[in-house]
Amino acid sequence: MLLAPIGLLAAFGAADQPYAALLVLPLVALFALFAREREARIDGAIELSQAYKGTALLLGDVIEADDQYTGDHTKDVVELTLQVADALGVDEATRRGAEFGALLHDVGKIQIPNEIINKPGPLDDAEWAVMKTHTVEGQRMLERVGGVLARVGAVVRASHERWDGGGYPDGLAGDDIPLAARIVSACDAFNAMTTDRSYRRALPIPDAVAELERCAGSQFDPAVVAALISVAVAGAPREPDWQLTLGSADSSDVTAVVPRPGVRT
């Protein structure tokens, strides 16, 4: 596109002065150099993006190897998160942050003792305090990787914040919580509610939807809840009991959406 008008200008000039066309050759060469450099930058960015995605997938495999329960839950949250992000029409950067955030939102649990992760019942106050450090640990791990994943670390850290400011670890509220983290938070909770846990059975879809609606504007971003419900209802089977299992949940998310002492979120 840049060369076309220059070529036209050279043609007009050469009509009267045939050698005038030679004067534009340095400019043509300069544009060609810019084009090659731009192509190299694009190729490098793609290659770097693939490397970061490969690292994220590798970390996801580490989560699964460390705890199959958490690994299966993570995969299902990723799929649901992408559907909700598409329903909201977010930009590509937010979609990528939500995807990586969903994949890695539990990566910090590698640092949590297995006896807490796999405890078949409510956590006591001391255990709960340890569990809540997993988002900070996750961010710390991703910042050590750097680049794109360092930015994803902010999503991981905020994945248990609440719309009303009552979450952890920083007490962020409303739009101060990254949109990608708001999406991951709602999808994480919905998947946990609708799958069997070590200490309770999965909730039916209507009950989980009702809980999302009840907590819209307190725990969750209302716009995210609306998009999530539209995705969940569209994907639900038509059997009378409306049961749907979206995947295996981990042992550290909500049993009810509103936190209570000893309840994992």
N, C-alpha and C positions, 0 to 999 in steps of 0.2 A: 504493500500500500504506500509506503514511503517512497519507493523507487519509481512508481508509476508517474506522478506529476513531474518528477525530475527528468524522467525520460521524455515526457511531452515537451518540457521546457527546452531540453537539448535539441529536440527535433525542430522546434521553431527557430532556435538559434542557428542550427546547421543549414537552414534553408538559404540564408544569406552568407554565412561564414562556415564552410564545411568543417574547418578545424576547431570551431568553437565547442563541438561536442567533447573534445578531449579535456576541456576545462572541468567537466562534471565528473570525470573518472575518479579523482580523489574522493569526492563526496560519495560516489557509489561504493567505493572500497570501504569507506568509513561505516556506511550503513550495513554493509555485508559483515564487517567485523562486529558491530553491535548485535546483529542477528545471531551470529555464532556464539557470542558471549551469553546472550539471553537464553539460547537453547541449552547451553552448558549449565546455566544456573537452574533452569527448569529440570533438567535431567538430574542434577545434584539434589534438588529439593525432593524429587520423587524417590530417589534412592534413599535419602535420609528418612523420609516418611515411612518407607517400607521397613527400614531398619528399626525405627521406633515401634512400628506395629509388631514387628517380629519380637522385639524385646517385651512388649506388653503381652503378647500371646505366650511367650515363655514364662513370664511371671504368673500368668493365669494357669499354666500347667503346673507350676510350683505350688500354687494354692490348692489345686485339685489333688496333687500328690500328697500334700500335707494333710488334707482333710477332704475326702470324697464328697461328703455332705455339703461342705461349703463350695466346692468346685462345681457341682451340679447346679446349685442355687445361682451361682454367679453367671453361668452360661444362660440360664433362663432370664435373669435380670437384664443381661445385655440385649437379648432378642426383644424383650418387652420395651426396653428403653429406646431402642431404635424406632420401633413402631410409634411410640408416643412422640418422639422428636419429630418424626415425619408428619404426624398428625398436627403438631404445633407449627410446622413450617419454619423451623429454626434455620439459621445460617449454617454453612458447612463447618465453620470452626466450632460452633456450639454443639453440632451433631457429633463431631469427632471427639470433643471433650466429654460428651455424655457417654459415647460408646466406650472410650478408654476408661472413663470413670466407673462405669458399670462393671467393666471387666476387672478392674483393679480396686474396687471400693473395699474389698475385704483383704487386700494384700497384707495389711498390717497385722492381721490375725495370726500370721506366721510367728509373730513375736509373743503371742498370748499362750500361756500354758494349756496343753491339751485337756487337762482335767477341768479347766474352766470352759473351754470351747465345747466339750462333749458332755458337760454335766446334764444329767437327765431331769432337770427341774430348775426352779428359779434360782438365780444367783443371790448370794448375800451381799451386803453393802460393800465389803472389801473386794469381793470378786467382781462386782459390778464396776467398781472404780478402776480395776485393772482392765476390764473389757473395754471401757470407754477410751482407753488410750490407743486403741487400734487405728483410729483415723489419723492421729498425729504420727504414729509409727509408719503408717502407709505413706503419708506425705514425705516423711524423712527419707524413706527408701527411694521414692521416685525422684526426689531432688538430687539424690546421689547419681542417678542415671543422667539427669539434666535434659536440656532441650525441651521437646514437646512434652515428655513425660513429667518434667518438673512443673509445667503448667497444669497438667492433669492432677498433680499432687494437691493443688488447691481445691479441685473438685472432690477428691477423695476425702480431704480434711473436712469439707463442708457437707458431706453426704448424710450426716445425722443432725444437721441443724434443723430448726423448726421455723415455720413461717412467722410464728408469734414471738420468736426470740428465745424460746425455752429449751433449745437443743444444746448440743455440745459439739466441739470443745470451746467455741468462742462466743456462743450466744448471739449469733447473727440473726437478723430478722428481715423478712420481706425481700425486696429486690437487692439487698446487700448480699444475699446468698446467691452464688452463681447459678444461672438458669440450668446449666447442665447438672449441677448438684441437686437442684429441686426436682428435676426429672428422675434422677437416680434414686433419690430418697423415697418418692412415692412408689416407683416400680419395685424397689427393694421390699418395702413394707407389704405391698399387694401380693407379691410372689410369696413372701413368708406366710401371709395369712391363708393363702389358697393352696398350700402344700402341707403334707404331713410332717410333723415335727417329732422329735424324740419324746415329747411330753404331751402332745395333743394331736388330734386329727385336723385335717384341713377344713377350713370354713367353706360352705357353699358360696358360689359367686355372688348371689344376691346379698348375703350377709357381709361379704367383703366390700362390695360396692356401697352398701349402706354405711359401713364404717368409714370409707373414704369420704363420702359426702358429709358425714358428721364432723370429720376432722378438716375439711376444706376451710381454709381461712384461719385455722389454728396451727395444726401441725404441717399441713401441706398448702402449696400454692394452688388457689382455686382453679386457675387456668390449666395447670398441669393435671389436676384431678379430673376436670371435664374431658381432657384429651385421653387420659388413661381409661376412664370409664367407657368412652366411645370405642376404644380399642378392645377392651376386655369383653364388653357385651357383644361386639361384632364377632369376636373369636370364640364365643361360648357355644357349646353344643345345644341342640334343641330338645334334649330329653327333659321330662317334667321336673326332675330333681335339680337341674341346672348345676350339677357338679362338674368341676373342671380342675384338673391338676396341671399346672403350668410347668412343673419340674420339681426337683428335690430342693428343699430349703435347708439352710444351715441351722446351727443350733444357737445363733446369737442375735436374731432379729426379733421383731415384735411378736408377742402372742396376742396382744391387743394393741391397737395403734397408739392409744394414749399411754405414755409410760407410767408405770407404778413401781414402787420399790421392789427390786428383785426381778423385774420383768425385763427381758433383753430386747433392745431396740437397735 
